Amino acid sequence: MKFTLRVDIDFEKLAEAELLDGVCIFKTDRQDLSVEQLWHLYMVFQRVERSFRYLKTTLGVRPILHHIEHRSDAHIFIAILACHLLHTIEQLCRVHGDQRSWPTLSAELDTRQAVTVEMDDASGRRHHLRLVTKQTESQKQIYRLPGMSDCTPRTRRYVVEPPGSDETEEAVVST
C-alpha cells in the first residue's frame, strides 16, 4: 500500500504568524490605558499568579490539614508572610542585577546542609555536634543581598549529662 502526503501552505498566514513570533498580545476594552500601563498591569498579574504558585507549591499552603480554625488561620498567615519574604528576596536580587526567580535561588541555597552528629562517651554523656557545610560563592552573593555579611553559623557542641546525674544540661559553643 502506497501513501501520498500533500501539504498546502498558506504563505500569507505563515508570514502574518511569523510577524508575531515572540510578541505578547493583550486584548482589552480599556481605551484609557497607555502601552506602558497595560504592560505594568500584565506584570502585576504575573506576580499575583507566581505568588499563588509559590503558596501552593514552595510554601505548601494546600492542603490545610488543621481542624481548628485558628490553626488554619495561622498556617495561612505564615504562608503569606513567607510569600512576601520570597518576593522581597527576588526584588533585592533584581535591584542588584540578578534576575533569578525564587525557585532558582532556592535550588541554589538548598545545596547547603546542616548535620547533627550524636554520640555517647564512656561516662554516658551524649554529645551533639552541629555542623553546617561551607557556602558556595553563589550562596555568598545571595546572602549579601539583604545585607547579611556572614551567614556561616559556628559549629555548636552540646553535652547532655545522663539521667540521674547531678550535672545539668550544659551547652558549649566552639568554633
VMD Tcl script that draws the C-alpha trace (Angstrom):
set ca {
  {0.00 0.00 0.00}
  {1.39 3.40 -1.02}
  {0.59 6.71 0.73}
  {0.95 10.21 -0.56}
  {1.33 13.20 1.71}
  {0.20 16.53 0.38}
  {0.93 19.77 2.25}
  {-0.63 23.09 1.37}
  {0.97 26.10 2.99}
  {-0.85 29.39 3.14}
  {2.21 31.64 2.87}
  {0.19 34.76 3.68}
  {-0.97 33.35 7.04}
  {2.52 32.00 7.72}
  {4.05 35.46 7.14}
  {1.45 37.01 9.48}
  {2.20 34.43 12.16}
  {5.97 34.95 11.83}
  {5.49 38.67 12.46}
  {4.03 37.78 15.86}
  {6.75 35.31 16.92}
  {7.98 36.36 20.36}
  {5.33 39.05 20.68}
  {2.88 39.18 23.56}
  {-0.60 40.31 22.56}
  {-3.07 41.82 25.03}
  {-6.73 42.21 24.33}
  {-8.70 44.72 26.36}
  {-11.63 47.03 26.02}
  {-9.85 49.72 28.07}
  {-9.17 52.71 25.86}
  {-7.80 54.89 28.67}
  {-4.57 52.91 29.24}
  {-1.21 53.51 27.59}
  {1.02 50.68 26.40}
  {3.23 51.16 29.48}
  {0.21 50.99 31.82}
  {-1.02 47.81 30.13}
  {2.40 46.21 30.44}
  {2.56 47.19 34.12}
  {-0.86 45.61 34.75}
  {0.25 42.45 32.97}
  {3.40 42.26 35.11}
  {1.31 42.71 38.28}
  {-0.94 39.89 37.07}
  {2.12 37.69 36.52}
  {3.35 38.42 40.06}
  {-0.02 37.51 41.53}
  {-0.06 34.25 39.55}
  {3.51 33.48 40.67}
  {2.52 34.22 44.29}
  {-0.31 31.71 44.16}
  {2.04 29.16 42.60}
  {4.56 29.74 45.45}
  {1.82 29.45 48.06}
  {0.60 26.14 46.66}
  {3.98 24.56 45.90}
  {7.02 26.02 47.63}
  {5.18 27.13 50.77}
  {2.70 24.23 50.89}
  {-0.48 26.11 51.81}
  {-2.66 23.41 50.31}
  {-3.98 21.13 51.60}
  {-4.52 22.64 55.03}
  {-4.78 19.69 57.39}
  {-5.63 21.66 60.53}
  {-9.02 21.01 62.12}
  {-9.09 24.08 64.35}
  {-9.84 27.42 62.70}
  {-7.16 29.49 64.43}
  {-4.51 26.94 63.39}
  {-5.66 27.16 59.77}
  {-5.59 30.95 60.00}
  {-2.08 30.85 61.46}
  {-0.94 28.49 58.68}
  {-2.25 30.85 56.01}
  {-0.78 33.91 57.77}
  {2.68 32.33 57.95}
  {2.48 31.22 54.31}
  {1.53 34.73 53.14}
  {4.29 36.22 55.29}
  {6.75 33.77 53.71}
  {5.43 34.71 50.27}
  {6.19 38.38 50.99}
  {9.68 37.35 52.10}
  {10.23 35.45 48.84}
  {9.14 38.46 46.80}
  {11.40 40.72 48.86}
  {14.36 38.44 48.16}
  {13.52 38.41 44.43}
  {13.22 42.23 44.45}
  {16.58 42.60 46.22}
  {18.10 40.36 43.57}
  {16.58 42.43 40.75}
  {17.87 45.68 42.28}
  {21.37 44.16 42.20}
  {21.02 42.90 38.61}
  {20.22 39.25 39.47}
  {17.10 38.19 37.55}
  {16.73 34.72 39.11}
  {13.33 33.72 40.48}
  {12.77 32.19 43.92}
  {12.71 28.55 42.68}
  {16.14 29.06 41.09}
  {17.52 30.82 44.20}
  {16.01 28.16 46.44}
  {17.60 25.36 44.42}
  {20.97 27.10 44.82}
  {20.51 27.57 48.59}
  {19.18 24.02 49.13}
  {22.61 22.57 48.40}
  {23.76 23.85 51.80}
  {23.23 21.31 54.54}
  {23.29 21.21 58.33}
  {24.16 17.94 60.07}
  {23.92 16.99 63.72}
  {26.12 14.12 64.87}
  {25.19 12.47 68.18}
  {27.43 10.13 70.14}
  {27.78 8.84 73.69}
  {31.07 8.86 75.58}
  {32.29 6.29 78.12}
  {30.60 8.13 81.03}
  {27.17 8.05 79.36}
  {27.11 11.70 78.35}
  {25.55 12.40 74.95}
  {27.46 14.79 72.68}
  {25.64 16.67 69.91}
  {27.84 18.26 67.26}
  {26.08 20.59 64.79}
  {27.97 21.23 61.54}
  {27.00 23.33 58.54}
  {28.53 22.96 55.08}
  {30.51 25.87 53.65}
  {28.82 28.39 51.38}
  {29.45 28.41 47.66}
  {30.36 31.73 46.03}
  {26.84 31.94 44.56}
  {25.29 31.40 48.01}
  {27.53 34.12 49.47}
  {26.27 36.54 46.81}
  {22.63 35.70 47.63}
  {23.23 36.13 51.37}
  {24.87 39.52 50.82}
  {21.78 40.96 49.09}
  {19.79 41.68 52.26}
  {22.97 42.89 53.97}
  {23.89 39.61 55.65}
  {27.69 39.69 55.63}
  {28.50 36.32 57.21}
  {25.93 33.55 57.20}
  {28.24 30.84 58.43}
  {26.87 29.52 61.72}
  {29.52 28.44 64.14}
  {29.94 24.77 64.94}
  {27.91 24.05 68.04}
  {28.59 21.34 70.59}
  {26.04 20.36 73.23}
  {26.74 17.91 76.03}
  {23.82 16.27 77.82}
  {24.52 14.54 81.13}
  {22.97 11.08 81.65}
  {19.68 10.92 83.55}
  {20.09 10.95 87.32}
  {23.42 12.76 87.36}
  {23.93 15.86 89.47}
  {25.05 17.81 86.41}
  {22.51 19.78 84.41}
  {22.50 20.07 80.65}
  {25.30 22.34 79.51}
  {25.81 23.93 76.13}
  {29.31 24.61 74.94}
  {29.82 26.68 71.80}
  {33.06 26.16 69.94}
  {34.32 27.36 66.59}
}
mol new
graphics top color blue
foreach p $ca { graphics top sphere $p radius 0.5 }
foreach p [lrange $ca 0 end-1] q [lrange $ca 1 end] { graphics top cylinder $p $q radius 0.2 }
display resetview
